[in-house]
Amino acid sequence: SLVPPGVGAEACVAQMVDLTVKADGLAAVLTALASLGRDLKAEDGVHCLPLQQEEVFDGHKESLRLVCVYSSVACMGKNTGKINAFLQGLGDKLADKATQTVYNVLGTS
């Protein structure tokens, strides 16, 4: 489960980051996403899962989705800067674009 231990799903906030990644940078981005996920979990118990979506059919790009689940809105606010810095750090050589979507709750009580 992506819900942090000891936290009810109704309190959690999920953030999805969709990335379009250049095919020759895919391995580097996946490695960086794994490292980011480990850091966020170690620091604040944030659960992040990178998912590879269907290929973009031009053969030059891959679509990825990073799902991050925070224990609260405050926790998300604390870590959003880290996500944004990560995305900026990828630069144009690896990523073409990124969009973020936030979902307020994962469940109801």
N, C-alpha and C positions, 0 to 999 in steps of 0.2 A: 504494500500500500504506500502511496505517496503522502498520506496524511502523517504528519510528525507524531511520534509516540506521545501519549498523554494529552493530546489535544483533540477535542471533538471536531469532526468534519465541518460542523456549522460555523466554527470560528475561523476556519482557514480561508486563505485567499490564494487563488491560482493565477499565475501569469504565464502566458504563452508568448514566446518570441519566435517568429518565423524568419528564417534566413534563406536567402538565395546565395549559394556558394559556388564559386568557380570550381569546375571539376578538378583541376590540378591542385586546388587548395583544400579539397575535402578532408584528406587525412589530417592535415595540420589543424583544421577547424575542429574536427572530432576530438583530437587530442586536447586541444585547448578547452573545449566544452567539458570534457571529463575532469580536467583539473579545476575548472571553475566550480563544477558541481561538488567536488570533494572539499574545496575551500569553504563554500557556502554552508555545507552540512556541518563541517567541523566548527565553524565560527558561530552559527546561529540555528543549527538544526534544520536548515532549509533543505527540502528534498527536490532535486533537479534531475530530470530525465531527458536526455537528447534522443530524438526520434528522427529517423530518415524517412522523408516522405517520398512520394513517387518522383521519378526523375522528370526533369523538365526536358521536353523532347528535342530540344536543339542540340543536345549532346555536350553542351559546354557548361552546364550549370546543374547543381543539385539543390533540392529543397530540403531544409532541415527545420525541425521544430524543437525548441527547448521548452519543457514544461517545468515550472518551478512552483512549489507549494510552500506557502509561508504560514506560520502559526497564527498570524494576525496581520491586520492592516499596518500596524506600527512596524512589525518585522519586515514587511514588504518595503515600506518606505525607507527603512534603514539600509536595505540591500539593493534597491533599484539603481543607485549610483554605481554599484559594482557591476551590475548587468550592463548599464550604459557604457561604462568605461571599457568593459570587455568588447562590446560591439564596435566601439570607436577604435580599439586597439587592433581589430582585424584588418581595418583599412581596405582600400580598393583592390589590393592585390589578391585578397582571399574572398571577400564578400561583395556582392553587388548591391544588396539592399536588405534591410531588416525592418520588420514591423512588430509591434508589441500589442497584446490584448490582455486585459485584466478581467478576471471573473471574481466577483465579490465573495461568493461562497461555493463550497463544493457540495454541500448537503444542507438539510434542514433538520431541526431537532424534532 
